[in-house]
Amino acid sequence: MATAAQLRKIEVMWFNISRQTNDADREKALTVMLQKITGKSHLRFLTHNDVSKMIKALNAMKKDKE
C-alpha cells in the first residue's frame, strides 16, 4: 500500500493542478481521475505502482497547464 507521504503528495499536486473551485468538486474530480488511471475508487487503495502512475499523470497535466 502507498505511504501517507505519497498520498499527501498526490493530494497537494492535485490541489495545485485542478480547476475546481471548492473542496467537494476537487475531491470528486480526483476520484474520477483515480478511477481512470488506476481502476481504484479511493486514494487509500493505491499501491506503490498506482502512486507512480498518478504522479506521472499529474506531472504531465502540470506541464500542459504551464
C-alpha distance (Angstrom), angle and dihedral (degrees) to the residues before:
residue distance angle dihedral
M1 . . .
A2 3.78 . .
T3 3.78 120.1 .
A4 3.80 123.9 -114.0
A5 3.81 89.7 -111.2
Q6 3.80 92.0 54.5
L7 3.79 92.0 49.6
R8 3.79 91.4 47.9
K9 3.81 89.7 51.2
I10 3.80 90.3 55.0
E11 3.80 91.3 48.2
V12 3.81 92.8 50.0
M13 3.80 92.9 46.2
W14 3.80 90.4 48.8
F15 3.81 92.0 48.5
N16 3.82 89.7 54.5
I17 3.81 95.9 44.4
S18 3.80 105.5 37.4
R19 3.78 122.1 96.1
Q20 3.80 95.5 -147.5
T21 3.78 115.8 115.9
N22 3.81 102.0 -150.0
D23 3.78 136.1 43.2
A24 3.81 96.6 -112.8
D25 3.80 93.6 53.5
R26 3.80 90.9 42.8
E27 3.81 91.6 53.0
K28 3.81 92.0 46.7
A29 3.81 91.5 51.1
L30 3.81 91.7 48.2
T31 3.80 89.9 52.3
V32 3.81 90.3 53.0
M33 3.79 91.3 49.2
L34 3.83 91.7 47.5
Q35 3.79 90.1 52.0
K36 3.80 92.7 50.0
I37 3.80 96.4 46.3
T38 3.80 103.9 34.2
G39 3.79 106.4 13.6
K40 3.81 89.0 -124.6
S41 3.79 123.4 124.8
H42 3.83 99.9 -146.8
L43 3.79 140.5 22.7
R44 3.80 92.1 -113.7
F45 3.82 90.5 67.2
L46 3.81 95.9 56.1
T47 3.78 121.9 118.8
H48 3.80 125.3 -152.0
N49 3.81 88.6 -96.4
D50 3.81 91.4 52.2
V51 3.81 90.1 50.6
S52 3.80 89.8 55.4
K53 3.81 90.5 51.4
M54 3.80 92.3 49.3
I55 3.80 94.8 47.3
K56 3.80 90.5 48.7
A57 3.82 90.6 50.9
L58 3.81 93.0 46.1
N59 3.81 91.5 49.4
A60 3.81 89.4 51.7
M61 3.81 90.0 51.0
K62 3.78 90.2 48.9
K63 3.81 91.4 53.8
D64 3.82 90.9 48.4
K65 3.80 90.6 50.4
E66 3.80 93.7 53.8
